Amino acid sequence: MPEISRRALGALVGGGAVGAVAGTATGAEAAPAERPFRARPGAGSGRRPNVLVILGDDLGWADLSSYGAPHIKTPNLDRLARQGVRFTDAYSGSSTCSPTRFSLYTGRYPGRTEGGLAEPIADRSQGLDPNHPTLASLLKKAGYATALIGKWHCGWLPDYSPTKSGWDEFFGNHGGVLEYFSKLGQLGDHDLYEGDAEYKDLRYYTTVLTERAVEYVSRDHDRPWLLNLNFTTPHWPWLAEGDEETGAEIAAKIRAATSQAEVGKALNHYDGGSVAKYTQMVESLDAAVGEVLAALRRSGQEENTVVLFASDNGGERWSYLWPLSGQKFSLQEGGIRVPAILRWPARIDGRQVSHEPNFSPDWTATLLELAGARPDPAYPLDGTSLAGYLLRGERLPERDLFWRTRGNRALRRGDWKYYRDAKGTDHLYDLAADSREQADLAPDEPELLTELKAAWEKTAAGLLPYPG
C-alpha cells in the first residue's frame, strides 16, 4: 500500500473511505482500491465539455455506500465514483439550501448578496438578483445552452426565476420543499413550473424530474450545454414512490392551513419518516441518477461531459453521518461536509480519491475554467478553480474555506478548523486527527485560535450585515 499522508489518514479514519482503500467493498459491487488523485496532463481533444451538475437535497456525507453507509445501496453513484474522483473533504457553501445554491450559482459567499442572507429563503420578497452574473449566464455568454431542472430555491415569481438568471430553460419548483405528488409547496400553493407557467403532473416528483433530464441529455445538441439537475430527494416530507396515500394526507393539511407556519408544519413531516423510508428515498435518488447517466452514455456524449454530483448541505434527521457531528443548519462537519464526485472520462482517470478541501464556490470557478468562460470582473469570485489541480497536477494554493450563518461561524485552513457555536463559544479542531470535532484544542493553541478568528472576521467584514 502506498504511503498515506496525515490528512488522508484522517479522512480514512472518518469511515467512508476505509473499505475503498483497503480493497473491500462498502457498496453493492466489489472494486479495486482507489488510488490517491493524480492528474493526467495532456489528455483530451481540447473540445469544450458539456457540464452536468447534479444535486441531492439534504443528503448526508456518509449516505452513499461508497462513503460508508452500511444500510443504503447506491450502485449508480458508486459506479460514478469509480469512473472518476471521489472527494472526502468537500463542503457545501452553507448549511442550508438557498445560501448554498447562491454560492454555487454565483461562485461567491452567500453574504455578498441580499438574497443570500436568508437561511433559507421563505417568501417572495427575497431572491437572486437577476442582474448578478451566474454560472449559467457566464456559460451562456460563452456559447453554452443552459437548463435547470428541479429545485431552484433562489426566489419566486414574478421577480425571481432561473430564466431571469441565465438559464434558457427551467422545469421545476421555485421553493425549498414540496409534497412529492400534489406539488404543493411551502407557500401553500402549486409549485411546479415549466418556464414561468404552471405545469401539472401528479406523479412522484423524482420520476418527473428524471424523465425531463433524460430528455434533455438525449437531444441532438448543436453546442455544448450546462444542465443543473437539482433533485428534492431525500428532503422531507418522507415520501417514496408508492406513498400517494401519505402524500394526500400532507396535501390535505396544506390546503386546510390558515398560515404559512401550518403549511411548514405539514411539510416538515415530524410525525413521519424512518430509517427505512429514508433509505428508500436515497436509493431512488441513486436510481434516478443512474437513468440520467445511462441516457448520457446512449447519446454518445459521456466521454466529453463533466459530471459533478454533490449535496446542497449536510444531512437531516434520518441521515447517516458517522463519524461527523452536527447536521443541517450547523457549521459543524455534519452540517456542511458533503459527498462530491467528479467524472470527466476525456480528461480525468477513474478509481481515484482526493482529500483536498473544497467547497461550492470552488466548483463554480472550476466549471467556468473548464468551459473556457470568464468570471465578470465586477463580481470577483470567492471560489478557487481546481482546474489546474485536476488537469495539470498543480498544487492548490493555500486558502481558507469560510462560512458564516446567523448562529455559527467557521473557517478551515489546512487541517485546522475554527468554529464558534450558537452559544458564542470558540473552538479549534484538528480535522485530520478528529473529524468528529470532539477534542477542542482551543485552550492548547491560543495563538492559532486568535489567528484563525482574525482571518474569519476580516472576511466577514466585507460581507453584507444580516438585517435586524
Backbone torsions as a table, in degrees:
resi	resn	phi	psi	omega
1	MET	NA	137.2	179.4
2	PRO	-66.6	159.5	178.9
3	GLU	-62.2	137.7	-177.4
4	ILE	-107.6	131.2	-179.3
5	SER	-71.7	166.3	179.9
6	ARG	-61.0	-43.6	179.6
7	ARG	-64.0	-42.8	180.0
8	ALA	-63.2	-40.3	179.5
9	LEU	-62.4	-41.6	178.3
10	GLY	-61.4	-39.0	179.0
11	ALA	-66.7	-38.1	-179.9
12	LEU	-66.0	-43.3	178.4
13	VAL	-60.1	-27.4	177.7
14	GLY	-59.8	-20.1	170.1
15	GLY	119.6	-55.2	-168.6
16	GLY	-63.9	-34.4	-174.3
17	ALA	-90.5	-4.5	-174.9
18	VAL	-56.8	-51.8	-177.4
19	GLY	-62.7	-39.8	-176.7
20	ALA	-66.1	-43.8	-177.0
21	VAL	-73.1	-33.0	179.0
22	ALA	-77.8	-9.3	179.7
23	GLY	84.7	14.4	177.1
24	THR	-106.6	143.3	-173.9
25	ALA	-78.8	130.2	169.2
26	THR	-98.6	-16.5	-179.2
27	GLY	-104.9	-159.3	-173.6
28	ALA	-77.7	-21.8	-175.3
29	GLU	-124.5	135.2	175.4
30	ALA	-69.2	147.8	-177.9
31	ALA	-149.4	152.3	174.8
32	PRO	-60.2	159.9	-177.9
33	ALA	-62.6	145.1	169.9
34	GLU	-68.2	155.1	173.5
35	ARG	-119.8	154.6	177.7
36	PRO	-57.2	143.9	-174.9
37	PHE	-59.2	138.3	173.6
38	ARG	-144.0	128.6	-179.2
39	ALA	-68.7	160.8	177.4
40	ARG	-120.9	76.4	-175.5
41	PRO	-59.2	143.7	175.7
42	GLY	85.8	-4.3	-179.0
43	ALA	-77.2	158.4	173.0
44	GLY	96.1	167.1	-175.2
45	SER	-94.9	-10.9	-176.3
46	GLY	89.8	-6.7	176.9
47	ARG	-69.8	144.4	178.4
48	ARG	-69.5	135.5	-176.4
49	PRO	-82.9	155.7	161.7
50	ASN	-70.4	158.3	-178.8
51	VAL	-130.0	119.9	177.2
52	LEU	-119.7	111.2	179.1
53	VAL	-108.2	118.2	-177.8
54	ILE	-114.0	124.8	177.9
55	LEU	-113.6	132.0	162.4
56	GLY	-86.1	165.6	-174.0
57	ASP	-119.6	113.2	-176.7
58	ASP	63.8	31.3	178.1
59	LEU	-83.5	123.9	-176.6
60	GLY	-75.0	159.8	-175.7
61	TRP	-55.6	-38.5	-175.5
62	ALA	-108.1	23.1	-178.5
63	ASP	-79.3	-8.6	175.5
64	LEU	-98.2	147.4	179.9
65	SER	-63.7	-29.9	178.2
66	SER	-73.3	-10.9	175.4
67	TYR	-107.0	4.2	172.7
68	GLY	119.8	-7.9	-178.7
69	ALA	-61.6	122.7	-177.5
70	PRO	-81.6	-15.2	-171.6
71	HIS	-121.2	-5.4	-178.9
72	ILE	-109.7	128.8	-178.7
73	LYS	-104.8	118.8	-178.0
74	THR	-127.9	68.0	-173.8
75	PRO	-63.2	-32.9	-177.8
76	ASN	-72.5	-42.7	177.4
77	LEU	-72.0	-32.7	174.5
78	ASP	-64.5	-38.9	177.5
79	ARG	-65.4	-41.1	177.1
80	LEU	-58.7	-41.7	178.9
81	ALA	-63.9	-40.4	179.0
82	ARG	-66.7	-26.6	-179.4
83	GLN	-86.2	-5.0	-177.6
84	GLY	-145.7	-132.8	-176.1
85	VAL	-122.6	129.9	175.7
86	ARG	-103.2	125.4	-178.1
87	PHE	-99.7	124.2	-179.2
88	THR	-86.5	-23.6	-174.1
89	ASP	-120.8	47.5	176.3
90	ALA	-93.8	147.1	-176.1
91	TYR	-133.0	153.0	170.3
92	SER	-82.0	163.8	-179.3
93	GLY	-74.8	-16.6	176.2
94	SER	-158.6	-175.8	-175.7
95	SER	-102.9	6.7	174.7
96	THR	-137.3	172.2	-167.5
97	CYS	-60.6	-65.5	-169.1
98	SER	-69.6	-37.4	177.0
99	PRO	-60.7	-37.7	177.2
100	THR	-64.6	-40.6	179.8
101	ARG	-65.5	-37.7	173.1
102	PHE	-57.8	-46.0	-176.0
103	SER	-67.5	-34.4	178.0
104	LEU	-74.1	-42.3	-177.5
105	TYR	-71.9	-33.7	-176.1
106	THR	-100.8	-20.4	-175.2
107	GLY	74.8	17.0	-174.6
108	ARG	-130.7	162.7	176.3
109	TYR	-59.4	143.0	178.8
110	PRO	-54.8	-34.0	-177.6
111	GLY	-72.5	3.9	174.2
112	ARG	-76.8	-21.0	-175.3
113	THR	-128.6	152.2	-177.3
114	GLU	-61.9	-42.5	-179.0
115	GLY	-62.7	-30.2	-179.4
116	GLY	-73.0	-8.3	178.7
117	LEU	-79.1	-18.8	178.3
118	ALA	-75.6	136.2	-174.5
119	GLU	-132.5	75.6	-1.5
120	PRO	-100.9	-177.5	176.5
121	ILE	-63.0	133.3	-173.2
122	ALA	-131.5	-1.4	179.1
123	ASP	-153.0	175.6	-173.3
124	ARG	-74.7	-7.6	-175.8
125	SER	-79.5	-11.9	-172.6
126	GLN	-120.8	151.1	176.7
127	GLY	173.9	177.8	178.8
128	LEU	-79.8	119.7	-179.5
129	ASP	-55.7	120.4	-179.3
130	PRO	-59.9	-17.6	179.1
131	ASN	-84.2	-9.7	-178.3
132	HIS	-80.8	131.4	177.2
133	PRO	-60.5	145.7	178.4
134	THR	-131.3	168.3	173.4
135	LEU	-52.0	-42.8	-178.3
136	ALA	-68.6	-46.6	-176.8
137	SER	-66.4	-35.2	-180.0
138	LEU	-72.5	-37.7	175.5
139	LEU	-71.2	-36.4	176.5
140	LYS	-60.8	-42.3	177.4
141	LYS	-62.2	-29.5	179.6
142	ALA	-87.7	6.3	174.2
143	GLY	103.1	9.7	-179.2
144	TYR	-88.5	146.9	163.3
145	ALA	-81.1	145.7	-174.0
146	THR	-134.6	140.8	178.2
147	ALA	-148.4	147.7	173.0
148	LEU	-126.5	124.0	178.6
149	ILE	-121.4	122.0	177.9
150	GLY	114.6	-146.1	-172.3
151	LYS	-76.2	126.0	178.4
152	TRP	-94.8	-63.4	177.7
153	HIS	53.4	37.4	172.9
154	CYS	-127.5	30.2	176.2
155	GLY	122.9	156.6	-178.6
156	TRP	-107.3	162.7	168.8
157	LEU	-63.0	151.7	10.1
158	PRO	-91.0	-8.0	-171.5
159	ASP	-91.3	-24.8	-172.1
160	TYR	-130.3	138.1	180.0
161	SER	-171.6	152.5	174.8
162	PRO	-55.7	-35.3	-178.4
163	THR	-70.2	-13.2	174.8
164	LYS	-93.4	-7.2	-174.1
165	SER	-123.5	24.9	170.4
166	GLY	111.1	-8.6	178.8
167	TRP	-90.7	127.1	179.0
168	ASP	-65.4	-37.1	-176.1
169	GLU	-129.5	146.4	175.2
170	PHE	-140.9	132.8	170.0
171	PHE	-140.5	113.4	-179.1
172	GLY	164.1	-155.9	-177.0
173	ASN	-115.2	144.4	-178.8
174	HIS	-82.2	-32.8	-172.4
175	GLY	-87.7	-171.5	-175.2
176	GLY	-90.0	-16.3	-175.3
177	VAL	-157.6	149.9	173.9
178	LEU	-153.0	157.4	173.8
179	GLU	-73.4	131.2	-165.3
180	TYR	-66.3	-19.0	-177.3
181	PHE	-106.5	-53.9	-178.3
182	SER	-72.0	-25.9	-175.3
183	LYS	70.1	23.8	171.9
184	LEU	-75.9	131.9	-173.0
185	GLY	-110.3	-166.9	-170.3
186	GLN	-71.6	-15.0	174.4
187	LEU	-90.9	1.7	177.1
188	GLY	88.9	0.3	-178.5
189	ASP	-119.2	176.1	-178.5
190	HIS	-64.4	135.8	-175.6
191	ASP	-138.4	57.9	168.6
192	LEU	-133.9	123.9	-173.4
193	TYR	-131.6	147.5	166.2
194	GLU	-114.6	112.1	-167.9
195	GLY	63.3	-127.8	179.0
196	ASP	-105.2	14.9	-178.5
197	ALA	-110.9	139.9	177.2
198	GLU	-60.9	145.1	-179.2
199	TYR	-132.6	134.1	-177.4
200	LYS	-105.5	126.7	172.7
201	ASP	-160.3	113.3	-173.1
202	LEU	-92.0	8.4	177.0
203	ARG	-77.6	168.3	-179.4
204	TYR	-56.8	130.9	-168.4
205	TYR	-61.1	-40.0	-179.3
206	THR	-60.7	-37.9	177.7
207	THR	-63.8	-43.4	-178.8
208	VAL	-63.5	-45.8	-179.8
209	LEU	-64.6	-39.0	-179.4
210	THR	-62.2	-44.6	178.5
211	GLU	-58.8	-44.1	-179.9
212	ARG	-64.1	-41.7	-179.2
213	ALA	-67.5	-40.8	177.3
214	VAL	-59.9	-43.1	178.8
215	GLU	-62.4	-40.6	-177.1
216	TYR	-66.4	-49.0	-176.3
217	VAL	-71.1	-18.8	-178.7
218	SER	-85.8	-7.4	-178.8
219	ARG	-65.3	161.4	174.1
220	ASP	-88.4	82.3	-175.7
221	HIS	-74.4	140.2	178.6
222	ASP	-102.3	7.4	177.8
223	ARG	-158.0	163.7	178.3
224	PRO	-63.4	156.5	-174.5
225	TRP	-137.0	156.5	171.1
226	LEU	-116.6	127.2	172.0
227	LEU	-124.6	117.1	168.7
228	ASN	-92.2	113.2	-178.9
229	LEU	-110.9	103.8	-172.0
230	ASN	-111.7	97.3	176.9
231	PHE	-73.2	156.0	173.1
232	THR	-94.0	-19.1	-179.5
233	THR	-78.7	144.3	7.4
234	PRO	-96.6	32.3	177.0
235	HIS	-61.5	143.6	174.1
236	TRP	-58.8	159.2	3.8
237	PRO	-70.4	155.1	-170.4
238	TRP	-83.1	85.6	-175.4
239	LEU	-131.1	134.1	174.5
240	ALA	-116.6	173.0	175.6
241	GLU	-53.7	131.3	-179.7
242	GLY	95.8	-3.5	-179.0
243	ASP	-96.2	37.5	-178.3
244	GLU	-58.4	-37.3	-177.1
245	GLU	-63.9	-45.6	177.3
246	THR	-66.0	-39.1	177.1
247	GLY	-60.9	-39.6	179.1
248	ALA	-64.9	-36.1	177.7
249	GLU	-64.5	-42.4	178.3
250	ILE	-66.1	-43.0	179.3
251	ALA	-61.0	-38.2	178.9
252	ALA	-64.4	-39.5	177.3
253	LYS	-64.9	-37.8	178.8
254	ILE	-65.3	-44.6	-179.0
255	ARG	-65.6	-30.5	-178.7
256	ALA	-86.1	-8.5	-175.6
257	ALA	-65.2	143.4	177.9
258	THR	-109.2	3.9	178.0
259	SER	-153.6	160.9	177.3
260	GLN	-65.8	-29.5	177.6
261	ALA	-62.3	-39.9	178.5
262	GLU	-68.7	-35.9	175.0
263	VAL	-61.5	-46.5	180.0
264	GLY	-61.2	-39.2	179.5
265	LYS	-62.8	-40.8	179.3
266	ALA	-65.0	-43.8	-177.3
267	LEU	-73.9	-30.2	178.3
268	ASN	-62.8	-28.1	170.9
269	HIS	56.0	46.9	-179.3
270	TYR	-68.0	-16.7	178.5
271	ASP	-96.9	15.1	-177.9
272	GLY	-134.8	-178.5	178.1
273	GLY	87.3	164.2	177.5
274	SER	-170.4	168.4	175.4
275	VAL	-59.4	-40.1	-179.5
276	ALA	-65.5	-41.7	179.5
277	LYS	-67.1	-41.1	178.3
278	TYR	-62.3	-41.4	177.6
279	THR	-58.6	-42.5	176.5
280	GLN	-57.9	-42.6	-176.6
281	MET	-67.7	-43.7	179.1
282	VAL	-65.4	-39.9	-179.9
283	GLU	-68.7	-29.7	174.8
284	SER	-71.3	-34.6	173.5
285	LEU	-61.3	-45.1	179.2
286	ASP	-60.3	-43.3	179.1
287	ALA	-63.9	-38.8	179.1
288	ALA	-63.5	-45.6	177.7
289	VAL	-60.1	-39.7	178.2
290	GLY	-59.6	-40.7	178.6
291	GLU	-64.0	-43.2	-179.0
292	VAL	-66.0	-42.9	-179.5
293	LEU	-67.8	-33.1	176.2
294	ALA	-66.0	-40.1	177.3
295	ALA	-64.6	-38.6	177.5
296	LEU	-62.2	-42.0	178.9
297	ARG	-64.0	-44.9	180.0
298	ARG	-62.4	-30.6	-177.9
299	SER	-75.0	-11.1	-178.2
300	GLY	82.3	9.1	-176.1
301	GLN	-102.3	0.5	-173.1
302	GLU	-58.8	-44.2	-172.9
303	GLU	-58.2	-39.6	-175.2
304	ASN	-113.8	37.2	173.7
305	THR	-118.9	124.2	173.0
306	VAL	-79.1	121.7	176.3
307	VAL	-112.6	122.5	174.9
308	LEU	-117.4	122.7	175.0
309	PHE	-114.9	134.8	178.0
310	ALA	-158.0	-179.1	172.9
311	SER	-113.7	156.7	-177.4
312	ASP	-79.2	-18.4	175.1
313	ASN	-172.0	-175.3	-178.1
314	GLY	-70.4	176.6	-172.9
315	GLY	-77.0	168.5	-178.2
316	GLU	-109.4	-153.5	-165.2
317	ARG	-65.4	-26.8	-178.4
318	TRP	-104.2	2.3	-175.5
319	SER	-68.9	154.7	172.1
320	TYR	-99.5	111.1	-172.2
321	LEU	-118.0	1.1	-175.3
322	TRP	-55.8	136.4	6.7
323	PRO	-99.0	17.4	-173.2
324	LEU	-75.3	153.1	174.6
325	SER	-101.2	155.1	178.6
326	GLY	81.1	172.6	178.0
327	GLN	-154.7	-170.2	179.0
328	LYS	-41.5	142.2	-177.6
329	PHE	86.2	-14.4	-179.3
330	SER	-107.6	150.1	174.1
331	LEU	-94.1	13.2	164.9
332	GLN	-68.5	167.0	-173.0
333	GLU	-56.6	-37.7	-178.5
334	GLY	-66.1	-19.4	179.9
335	GLY	-90.0	-18.0	-175.1
336	ILE	-132.0	-19.6	177.8
337	ARG	-79.4	133.1	-171.8
338	VAL	-135.3	156.9	170.9
339	PRO	-68.5	142.1	177.0
340	ALA	-147.6	129.5	-178.1
341	ILE	-131.4	134.8	178.0
342	LEU	-124.9	131.8	176.5
343	ARG	-132.8	131.9	172.1
344	TRP	-150.5	87.7	-172.6
345	PRO	-54.9	-33.6	-177.3
346	ALA	-66.2	-24.0	-172.0
347	ARG	-128.1	-18.5	-171.7
348	ILE	-130.8	131.1	179.0
349	ASP	-72.8	159.0	179.2
350	GLY	-93.8	-176.2	179.5
351	ARG	55.7	44.1	-178.3
352	GLN	-124.4	154.5	177.6
353	VAL	-132.9	139.7	178.7
354	SER	-124.3	137.1	177.9
355	HIS	-107.6	13.4	179.3
356	GLU	-72.2	125.0	176.9
357	PRO	-63.1	138.8	176.8
358	ASN	-155.1	162.3	176.7
359	PHE	-145.4	175.0	-168.0
360	SER	-47.6	-48.3	-179.2
361	PRO	-60.8	-25.4	176.0
362	ASP	-63.5	-37.3	-178.3
363	TRP	-69.4	-33.5	175.1
364	THR	-60.2	-50.7	179.4
365	ALA	-61.2	-39.6	-179.0
366	THR	-64.9	-49.5	-176.6
367	LEU	-65.7	-36.3	175.8
368	LEU	-61.2	-44.5	-179.4
369	GLU	-67.5	-42.5	179.7
370	LEU	-61.2	-32.3	-178.0
371	ALA	-89.2	-2.2	-179.7
372	GLY	75.0	25.3	178.9
373	ALA	-104.1	156.2	-177.4
374	ARG	-112.6	141.3	172.0
375	PRO	-65.2	159.5	174.5
376	ASP	-80.5	120.4	-177.1
377	PRO	-61.5	-20.2	178.5
378	ALA	-78.0	-12.0	-179.7
379	TYR	-132.1	72.3	-174.4
380	PRO	-60.1	141.4	-178.1
381	LEU	-75.4	148.1	172.0
382	ASP	-95.4	-13.1	178.7
383	GLY	-86.4	159.9	177.4
384	THR	-112.6	128.1	179.5
385	SER	-65.7	135.6	175.3
386	LEU	-94.2	5.2	-173.8
387	ALA	-60.1	-42.9	179.5
388	GLY	-62.7	-38.7	177.3
389	TYR	-67.4	-44.5	-174.6
390	LEU	-75.0	-35.9	-172.5
391	LEU	-104.4	-29.6	-173.0
392	ARG	-119.8	-0.4	177.9
393	GLY	74.5	20.2	179.9
394	GLU	-75.4	150.9	175.0
395	ARG	-74.2	139.0	175.4
396	LEU	-70.0	139.0	177.4
397	PRO	-65.6	149.5	175.1
398	GLU	-67.5	131.6	179.4
399	ARG	-158.3	163.9	178.6
400	ASP	-97.1	143.8	166.8
401	LEU	-98.4	129.1	-168.3
402	PHE	-123.2	138.4	174.2
403	TRP	-138.2	143.5	174.6
404	ARG	-141.8	128.3	169.5
405	THR	-130.8	172.9	178.8
406	ARG	-60.1	-35.5	-173.2
407	GLY	-99.8	-18.1	-174.2
408	ASN	-137.5	165.0	167.0
409	ARG	-141.1	150.0	179.9
410	ALA	-155.9	150.4	176.2
411	LEU	-149.7	130.6	176.3
412	ARG	-112.5	130.4	175.5
413	ARG	-131.2	110.0	-174.6
414	GLY	62.3	-126.1	178.4
415	ASP	-90.2	-6.0	-175.0
416	TRP	-92.7	141.3	177.1
417	LYS	-130.6	126.7	172.2
418	TYR	-97.4	131.1	-177.0
419	TYR	-141.1	131.1	172.6
420	ARG	-112.6	126.3	-177.0
421	ASP	-85.2	-179.7	-175.5
422	ALA	-67.0	-17.8	177.7
423	LYS	-87.2	-2.6	-179.9
424	GLY	87.0	12.2	179.4
425	THR	-89.5	131.2	179.5
426	ASP	-88.7	140.0	-179.8
427	HIS	-131.1	158.1	177.5
428	LEU	-137.8	127.5	-177.6
429	TYR	-129.8	145.7	171.2
430	ASP	-98.3	99.7	-171.9
431	LEU	-68.9	-24.4	178.6
432	ALA	-65.2	-34.0	-178.9
433	ALA	-99.4	-18.8	-168.5
434	ASP	-148.0	70.4	179.9
435	SER	-68.0	-15.0	179.1
436	ARG	-83.0	-7.7	177.4
437	GLU	57.2	55.4	178.5
438	GLN	-114.0	-26.8	-178.9
439	ALA	-96.5	93.7	-177.1
440	ASP	-78.0	113.6	-176.7
441	LEU	-97.1	9.7	-179.4
442	ALA	-55.8	-42.9	178.9
443	PRO	-67.2	-25.7	-176.6
444	ASP	-88.3	-21.0	-176.1
445	GLU	-129.6	61.5	-174.7
446	PRO	-63.8	-35.2	-179.6
447	GLU	-67.9	-42.2	178.0
448	LEU	-65.7	-40.7	177.2
449	LEU	-58.8	-45.5	179.4
450	THR	-62.0	-40.2	-179.6
451	GLU	-64.4	-46.9	-178.3
452	LEU	-70.1	-36.6	177.0
453	LYS	-63.1	-41.9	178.9
454	ALA	-65.0	-38.2	178.4
455	ALA	-64.6	-41.4	177.8
456	TRP	-61.7	-46.8	-176.3
457	GLU	-66.7	-32.0	177.3
458	LYS	-65.0	-43.6	177.8
459	THR	-67.9	-44.0	-178.4
460	ALA	-61.1	-30.9	-178.2
461	ALA	-65.2	-21.5	180.0
462	GLY	-90.9	2.2	-178.7
463	LEU	-101.4	164.0	176.7
464	LEU	-68.5	142.5	176.9
465	PRO	-74.4	153.2	174.6
466	TYR	-69.6	139.1	177.1
467	PRO	-64.2	144.6	177.4
468	GLY	80.7	NA	NA
